[in-house]
Amino acid sequence: LFENNAELINLFTKFKQLRTRDEQAESLELAEHAKTVMNSIDEGIKSMDNVDYFFDILHQIGASHHKIPGFKKEYFWKIEVPFLEAVRLTLDDRYTDNMDNIYRITIKFLLETVVEGYEKAEKGESNENVKNNINSTDGNCSKGTNGS
């Protein structure tokens, strides 16, 4: 993932120096981060039978990434292909066309839900900025609007 997406590794100060595939493969911190990401996806899949928990956990993941300076919601989609490849390698000959279809639909739904969480965090911040602007002007309208 990071080898093909240098803009992602640059978001993580502790991973910036890992430029080659070998350096990335040898990094215990990066392996732990990858494990956390895959565990989050796994947790999302396992929680699909509890809709409220499913949406809560994936929205929280999206919202937490909104706090990372420079992170863009489009970056979530970069995990799709590596995830599908990991599933294919794990299942080996049990990975059928039907399984491929199921996992493609599943990861798409998971990522759409994570992006929703990111977008909600964006809007929350925007709403907070609007509230702060109103409070800082003591209830007066902003420039460019009429006060009536």
Stockholm file with secondary structure:
# STOCKHOLM 1.0

chainA/1-148         LFENNAELINLFTKFKQLRTRDEQAESLELAEHAKTVMNSIDEGIKSMDNVDYFFDILHQIGASHHKIPGFKKEYFWKIEVPFLEAVRLTLDDRYTDNMDNIYRITIKFLLETVVEGYEKAEKGESNENVKNNINSTDGNCSKGTNGS
#=GR chainA/1-148 SS CTTTCHHHHTTCTTTTTCCSHHHHHHCHHHHHHHHHHHHHHHHHHHGGGSHHHHHHHHHHHHHHHHTSTTCCGGGGGGGHHHHHHHHHHHHGGGCCHHHHHHHHHHHHHHHHHHHHHHHHHHHHHHHHHHHHHHHHTTTCCCTTSCCC
#=GC SS_cons         CTTTCHHHHTTCTTTTTCCSHHHHHHCHHHHHHHHHHHHHHHHHHHGGGSHHHHHHHHHHHHHHHHTSTTCCGGGGGGGHHHHHHHHHHHHGGGCCHHHHHHHHHHHHHHHHHHHHHHHHHHHHHHHHHHHHHHHHTTTCCCTTSCCC
//
